[in-house]
Amino acid sequence: FSSCRGCPGDKVTLTPGTSRQSACLCPTGAYTDETGACRACRQGFYCPVVGATDGTKCNDTYTTVGIGAKSELQCVCEGQTLTAAGEVKPGMYDAGFLEELQSRADGTSNDTLA
């Protein structure tokens, strides 16, 4: 038996006990660039899955506060920012956004936002 080795860079594996370095993938919040390196998901995009090859664009008029977003819930109205606690600062809203996300989570909507 050989000793376990860590994945290069920030890469992770989906399951423990993986036996090949090729199973090392970029974590959520990052995508694999053309050289195979992990890059933080660009502003205005989110990378919700391990091993993403590109980010998913936020809905029109939405962006992310910075880079490395992992979820569509990190997309906010353009010009909106987050507090130090990670909560969206008040002042802008989209009444349909959270309701649409909830209906998709409940399985009651076939619409996609991105």
Backbone bond lengths (Angstrom), bond angles and torsions (degrees), N, CA, C in turn:
res aa  C-N    CA-C-N  psi(-1)  N-CA   C-N-CA  omega(-1)  CA-C   N-CA-C  phi
1 F - - - 1.446 - - 1.518 110.17 -
2 S 1.318 114.97 143.38 1.460 119.06 176.01 1.517 108.99 -100.76
3 S 1.312 116.21 164.93 1.458 119.54 -178.88 1.529 110.31 -80.30
4 C 1.327 114.86 153.76 1.469 120.17 178.07 1.520 109.29 -70.60
5 R 1.309 115.59 146.08 1.463 121.63 177.92 1.519 108.89 -127.18
6 G 1.297 114.85 148.59 1.454 119.72 178.08 1.518 111.30 -76.67
7 C 1.303 115.33 151.36 1.460 119.95 175.13 1.526 108.63 -65.69
8 P 1.330 117.74 149.96 1.467 119.91 178.51 1.528 111.66 -68.85
9 G 1.323 115.37 149.97 1.468 120.65 177.08 1.511 111.57 58.92
10 D 1.312 116.24 -136.09 1.463 122.42 -179.11 1.519 112.40 -97.29
11 K 1.314 118.21 11.59 1.467 120.99 -174.27 1.524 112.00 -68.49
12 V 1.329 114.62 155.99 1.462 123.36 -178.66 1.525 109.18 -133.48
13 T 1.327 116.44 167.87 1.468 120.75 173.22 1.519 108.79 -112.54
14 L 1.313 116.05 155.46 1.460 120.26 179.02 1.521 111.63 -78.32
15 T 1.334 116.87 -29.74 1.460 120.55 -178.54 1.518 110.07 -133.26
16 P 1.313 117.35 148.49 1.466 119.79 175.77 1.525 110.04 -70.63
17 G 1.303 116.36 155.47 1.460 120.25 176.19 1.510 114.42 80.87
18 T 1.305 118.30 14.85 1.456 121.72 178.67 1.519 109.15 -64.12
19 S 1.320 116.59 142.16 1.466 119.57 -174.00 1.527 114.00 -107.31
20 R 1.343 118.49 -0.59 1.462 120.12 -178.03 1.532 110.79 -128.72
21 Q 1.314 115.89 140.99 1.460 120.51 177.04 1.524 110.66 -64.20
22 S 1.321 117.81 -27.38 1.472 120.73 179.69 1.530 111.77 -64.58
23 A 1.331 117.76 -14.59 1.464 121.25 177.29 1.528 111.40 -82.69
24 C 1.323 117.58 -4.08 1.467 121.78 177.37 1.531 108.33 -79.07
25 L 1.314 116.36 124.15 1.464 122.52 -174.36 1.526 110.37 -126.87
26 C 1.321 115.47 162.53 1.458 120.02 176.31 1.529 109.12 -70.56
27 P 1.336 117.50 142.54 1.466 121.12 -179.04 1.529 111.55 -76.10
28 T 1.335 116.30 171.89 1.460 119.78 173.72 1.528 108.38 -58.76
29 G 1.318 116.53 148.77 1.461 121.10 -176.84 1.517 112.82 88.47
30 A 1.346 116.34 -2.86 1.466 121.48 -179.70 1.519 109.19 -139.44
31 Y 1.332 115.54 162.17 1.462 121.45 175.81 1.526 108.45 -132.90
32 T 1.316 116.21 161.92 1.457 121.87 178.81 1.521 108.81 -89.50
33 D 1.334 117.66 122.51 1.467 120.33 179.36 1.529 109.89 -82.79
34 E 1.330 116.04 -177.50 1.473 121.66 -175.60 1.524 113.45 -64.88
35 T 1.330 117.50 -17.49 1.466 120.41 178.83 1.530 111.90 -94.11
36 G 1.332 117.07 -5.78 1.459 121.56 -178.08 1.517 113.40 94.26
37 A 1.337 117.05 -0.92 1.467 121.32 178.89 1.529 110.62 -83.05
38 C 1.311 116.03 155.07 1.464 121.33 176.26 1.526 109.17 -85.35
39 R 1.310 115.92 135.03 1.463 122.75 176.17 1.521 108.28 -127.22
40 A 1.326 116.70 140.43 1.462 120.45 176.86 1.518 109.41 -59.70
41 C 1.311 116.05 139.36 1.457 120.93 178.34 1.527 108.08 -56.40
42 R 1.323 117.20 135.03 1.466 122.55 -175.20 1.530 112.10 -67.13
43 Q 1.312 115.92 156.46 1.455 120.09 175.78 1.520 109.29 -60.49
44 G 1.329 116.07 135.56 1.460 121.72 -177.93 1.518 112.75 91.61
45 F 1.324 116.92 -0.16 1.465 123.21 179.88 1.526 108.95 -131.45
46 Y 1.326 116.73 161.10 1.458 121.50 172.88 1.524 108.31 -134.80
47 C 1.333 116.17 150.74 1.464 123.01 -177.64 1.527 107.80 -124.01
48 P 1.346 117.48 91.41 1.461 120.85 -170.24 1.529 116.16 -85.51
49 V 1.315 118.18 -6.83 1.467 119.52 -176.05 1.518 111.83 -124.95
50 V 1.308 116.10 150.81 1.462 122.07 173.48 1.527 107.62 -67.41
51 G 1.328 116.93 134.91 1.455 120.99 177.26 1.519 115.53 84.96
52 A 1.326 117.68 15.73 1.470 121.01 179.70 1.533 110.21 -60.43
53 T 1.317 116.31 143.99 1.460 121.25 175.89 1.522 111.33 -102.34
54 D 1.316 117.13 -5.92 1.456 122.84 175.82 1.521 107.51 -166.22
55 G 1.314 116.61 164.89 1.452 120.29 178.06 1.513 111.25 -89.26
56 T 1.323 114.90 165.81 1.460 122.66 174.55 1.520 107.11 -101.43
57 K 1.328 116.45 127.91 1.465 120.83 -176.94 1.522 110.80 -70.94
58 C 1.331 115.44 137.90 1.462 120.17 173.51 1.524 109.00 -62.53
59 N 1.310 116.29 157.18 1.452 122.56 177.38 1.528 110.69 -55.71
60 D 1.329 117.94 155.84 1.462 122.02 178.08 1.528 110.36 -50.86
61 T 1.303 116.28 141.82 1.465 127.26 -178.13 1.524 113.07 68.50
62 Y 1.330 117.92 9.21 1.461 122.67 176.72 1.519 109.67 -113.45
63 T 1.304 115.56 155.03 1.451 122.47 175.71 1.520 107.31 -148.95
64 T 1.303 117.36 -178.56 1.464 121.25 171.92 1.518 107.92 -109.72
65 V 1.312 117.12 157.12 1.454 120.93 -178.28 1.524 110.53 -68.21
66 G 1.311 116.91 -30.96 1.460 121.46 179.37 1.510 109.99 -151.98
67 I 1.321 116.07 -154.94 1.453 121.36 179.11 1.530 109.64 -97.89
68 G 1.326 116.60 165.26 1.461 121.41 174.93 1.514 115.40 84.13
69 A 1.339 118.68 19.67 1.468 121.13 179.81 1.531 110.02 -64.86
70 K 1.332 115.21 139.54 1.462 122.13 -177.84 1.518 113.22 -107.20
71 S 1.325 117.42 -14.21 1.458 121.13 -171.98 1.524 111.19 -143.37
72 E 1.321 115.07 151.58 1.453 121.23 174.61 1.525 111.07 -60.95
73 L 1.325 116.93 -24.81 1.467 120.71 178.10 1.521 112.15 -67.37
74 Q 1.336 118.05 -13.25 1.458 121.49 176.43 1.526 112.07 -87.08
75 C 1.321 117.44 -1.91 1.462 121.56 174.24 1.527 107.78 -80.92
76 V 1.328 116.60 128.52 1.459 122.18 -178.81 1.521 108.95 -127.46
77 C 1.323 116.33 163.35 1.461 119.88 176.59 1.523 108.64 -56.80
78 E 1.324 117.19 139.81 1.461 120.08 179.27 1.512 109.22 -56.46
79 G 1.313 117.28 135.30 1.444 122.79 -178.52 1.514 113.16 92.02
80 Q 1.329 117.32 -10.29 1.458 120.92 -179.97 1.531 109.32 -88.76
81 T 1.300 116.71 149.67 1.459 120.91 -179.66 1.521 109.97 -128.52
82 L 1.323 116.06 173.04 1.454 121.64 178.61 1.525 110.15 -108.12
83 T 1.321 115.43 152.67 1.460 120.95 173.74 1.528 108.24 -76.62
84 A 1.322 116.60 172.28 1.462 120.85 177.80 1.520 110.94 -60.63
85 A 1.331 118.06 -26.35 1.467 122.30 179.22 1.526 112.16 -83.21
86 G 1.346 117.51 0.18 1.454 120.88 178.59 1.514 114.59 86.28
87 E 1.327 117.66 11.16 1.454 121.07 178.56 1.522 109.78 -94.33
88 V 1.329 116.32 146.84 1.457 120.52 179.52 1.521 108.92 -68.49
89 K 1.338 116.02 128.63 1.466 120.06 177.90 1.528 108.55 -67.61
90 P 1.306 116.95 143.43 1.461 120.17 -179.85 1.521 111.90 -69.60
91 G 1.328 115.34 163.02 1.452 120.42 175.59 1.514 113.02 128.94
92 M 1.324 118.26 -20.19 1.464 121.94 178.81 1.521 107.68 -139.58
93 Y 1.314 116.56 149.30 1.461 118.17 177.70 1.513 110.31 -154.54
94 D 1.313 114.99 161.98 1.454 123.58 172.40 1.519 104.76 -136.60
95 A 1.316 116.51 101.78 1.457 121.52 -172.28 1.520 112.93 -57.69
96 G 1.313 118.21 -30.13 1.458 120.13 -175.96 1.512 115.37 -87.70
97 F 1.326 118.28 -15.15 1.463 120.81 -172.12 1.523 113.11 -64.61
98 L 1.329 117.88 -56.86 1.459 119.97 -178.51 1.519 111.90 -67.05
99 E 1.326 117.47 -34.78 1.461 119.85 177.62 1.525 110.23 -63.51
100 E 1.336 117.48 -39.93 1.458 121.19 178.56 1.522 110.42 -65.68
101 L 1.319 117.51 -43.47 1.464 120.26 177.54 1.521 110.62 -60.44
102 Q 1.330 116.66 -42.60 1.459 120.48 -179.69 1.520 110.96 -65.21
103 S 1.333 117.72 -42.33 1.463 119.53 -179.21 1.524 111.13 -65.72
104 R 1.339 117.48 -34.88 1.459 119.57 175.09 1.523 111.02 -68.40
105 A 1.325 117.10 -38.44 1.480 120.50 178.24 1.526 110.31 -65.40
106 D 1.329 116.54 -34.26 1.459 121.24 178.97 1.519 112.60 -80.72
107 G 1.333 116.94 -9.36 1.459 121.06 -179.02 1.512 113.67 79.88
108 T 1.337 117.39 19.44 1.460 120.28 -177.95 1.522 112.66 -101.08
109 S 1.332 117.92 3.08 1.458 120.52 -179.70 1.527 109.99 -132.71
110 N 1.314 116.18 143.59 1.458 121.24 175.32 1.520 111.00 -104.45
111 D 1.328 117.41 0.89 1.458 122.12 -177.98 1.512 110.75 -75.87
112 T 1.341 115.93 153.22 1.457 121.36 171.22 1.509 107.52 -121.68
113 L 1.317 116.31 153.28 1.464 119.83 -176.68 1.511 113.77 -100.45
114 A 1.300 119.98 -17.76 1.455 119.01 -173.06 1.486 113.85 -102.64
